[in-house]
């Protein structure tokens, strides 16, 4: 049970390239999340385009990982997704891990590597947004994606509250 003496350890990461329009969704939401208070034991990290930096962060040991990223799932720009990866299907073989370019690994590959190395928390959530434009060099999000940034930050807070409530036995 999590107590004041032993708070949950939560890692929230914003992934994305802020120079590529809607690919900067993760960092934008992370900045919004930082505006509010967070429970003790919470670490926020902007990891750019991800890669092996996420695995390095996870080596510190966490109870919950929340990844914020632009995700293409075939919806309309600005559609918000809360995803829970199936960890049973995540592990990679040693050969697959060894064959992965650790500098260019995409977030889903990185999560699989972390699972294979035994550093992925039992609880993982992805807060994703369907991007509009990630190809052009631009510093701002497109309007439909920018509009859901506050909603995504609230989703992160709700995930944390739900996680902490379940861990402490609160309703």
Secondary structure as GFF3:
##gff-version 3
##sequence-region A 1 171
A	DSSP	beta_strand	10	14	.	.	.	ID=ss1
A	DSSP	three_ten_helix	21	24	.	.	.	ID=ss2
A	DSSP	alpha_helix	25	34	.	.	.	ID=ss3
A	DSSP	beta_strand	42	46	.	.	.	ID=ss4
A	DSSP	alpha_helix	53	58	.	.	.	ID=ss5
A	DSSP	beta_strand	64	70	.	.	.	ID=ss6
A	DSSP	beta_strand	80	83	.	.	.	ID=ss7
A	DSSP	three_ten_helix	87	89	.	.	.	ID=ss8
A	DSSP	alpha_helix	94	98	.	.	.	ID=ss9
A	DSSP	alpha_helix	107	117	.	.	.	ID=ss10
A	DSSP	beta_strand	123	129	.	.	.	ID=ss11
A	DSSP	alpha_helix	143	147	.	.	.	ID=ss12
A	DSSP	alpha_helix	149	168	.	.	.	ID=ss13
###
